[in-house]
Every structure is written in structure tokens, then in C-alpha cells.
Amino acid sequence: MARDFREEMEALRRQYLHDARAKIDYLAAAARGLAGFGGPASTRPDLEELRRTVHRLAGSAGLYGLAAVGEKAREVDELLVRVLREGAAPDGPRIASSLSELVQALQEATRDEVTRPQETAGPGRRGGPGGPPPASRPPPGGAAP
């Protein structure tokens, strides 16, 4: 039963990271748009949508072991709440800088996932206990050389 739970959590984590990868381009574009916040409104991201996105990341990242992502997302969320809810003057460069740090944390988390062995894999699965060592794995779609 514990193994089933670990496998399910690992599958959920992989899906979460896949979904997080899809957010990187959006967040990076938002950071670029906010860097020159004084520019035309058409170049600025929708701050409410941006806040919802980073708020979700802030609330969920820790569940999947991504503390750095959660911390950076909370920082951006707090900055955006001050602007949207409390009427603070927007500090585009500061928000953009925090967003860039969040993007970097997401990139590191998703890059680490690509190189991280699957700890819950069973016999015959890649990188798990009982699976073949990396050097003896056949290439995808073909036999070993």
C-alpha cells in the first residue's frame, strides 16, 4: 500500500512538473512586459491572471517538494496583491525581477526532474530498484549496441 501511494505521488509530481513547464513561457513573457511597466498597456500582462497563476504555484509547489518555487511564487503573489488589492503603486521592475527568479526556480526544478532517477520504479523500469543500470539500457526504440 505504501508503495502504491509513493507511485501515485510520483506520477502526480511528474504531471505537476509537466504543467509547470508550460507556465515558464507565460511567466517569462509577463516578466518582460513588467520590466518596462510604464510602457503601453498592450504590452503589460493581465495582472489579475498573473496573480492567480503565481498564487496557485505558491499554494501547491510545496506539496511536490518544490520549496524554492513556492517561496518565489509567494513573493510575487504578495507584490501583486499589494498592487491589485491594496492599491499600491506598481513597481514593474521589482515584480519583473521576482518573476524572473520564479522562472529560474521553475526551470531548475523541471531540469532536475529530467535528470532525477525514478525512485519508485520497479523491476525492469528505468532507474528504479531492480531496473537496468543506465549504461546497459537499450536506446529508445532499438536494441542495445
Beta strands, then each sheet from edge to edge (+ up, - down):
end
